[in-house]
């Protein structure tokens, strides 16, 4: 019995020691770094560096063979990256564009402040976009420098990193997109060399911005999200100020009232309640220029869904329900000094539903005669339009529709007046007007202008579902 008791004591003691050892190990593991990622800055010197064997991914529609390694042209080295931008009519792709993505784990780029490279071209050109952070995944930290001007001699270029602390595991080492818009459709060649992430130490005076640095105020509606655009970061560099386009994940967004609106890391503002809220942002603890002030009155009142019609019986000018014909503009400018109408160009996007909003309305035209074909509505019998007047309606208020045929030639026109009694304040009204009721309109084979005229009796309207039908 004594021997067994001693054995039990020894066993318990051993277990306690073992458990204490595990406890110590657990505490140490909290401070241990289990996964580390390469901190290599070089992307291409005489050959691709550490990208793996499957690293080049062309964009859809681009020429897949645009990239090669040039053994004859280089900047103080033995080889360079060569990009042959194709002619615009090349059947294998009408532009050059691709990403260079690491095959495998990404790199820790937190100790660098810029992507740099030397570049030149076969002629003076602007490369549309060059940057890093595209990986054909989330593209979470995509950074882009646009309209990069290349000459025929080697020069060094800098693309600052908006916030290096974010790049703990980045796979997208380089991306580019180059076309022939500025060369008349003719191709050219450009070269990059000594492509690397560097710590330059002279990237300074950060000036981040959202909404292109503009303070925007607008109405908003519950459950209709708003995407923040115009996200940039500007730095002072040795060669001057450089501005790059950035993704929302670099920013920290703030709201003055999260019960009304708040923004997530994707830059999408969720509108959740009525009231007022202002969205601002910062990048690496620097306040961003620009803000979004929202006034939320409630939910958005969409236009009624149009009745289902055979598409062959419809010619649509502006509707999400049908395929629209080509349109020159939704708010033509008439240089007579009398037009005051704003809005309509472009239409507003309310959660994927396009709507025209005309403000300061006195008259405005939707054009289909300059760069597009006039509309032949000879076989149509009616025009449909949904109108919402966003204000009170007084006696004598009206909206007149006017159609112009064969604009600038043997021009004829006809009009139809919608009395204020046929409209509703702050509510949609669906109108189906016989084309025969447009006084004075005979020929309808070349309709080039549709006017909305109020003579300033009504100033603010929503318009949707404009189409002719039979």
PyMOL commands that set and color helices and strands:
alter all, ss='L'
color gray80, all
select helices_A, chain A and resi 2-31+164-166+211-213+248-250+311-313+420-422+435-437
alter helices_A, ss='H'
color red, helices_A
select strands_A, chain A and resi 42-44+56-58+67-70+80-85+96-101+114-121+125-132+143-150+155-160+172-178+188-198+215-221+226-227+232-237+240-245+251-255+261-263+268-271+275-283+286-287+291-298+314-318+342-343+348-350+353-359+363-367+382-389+398-405+412-419+428-434+447-453+461-469
alter strands_A, ss='S'
color yellow, strands_A
deselect
rebuild
show_as cartoon
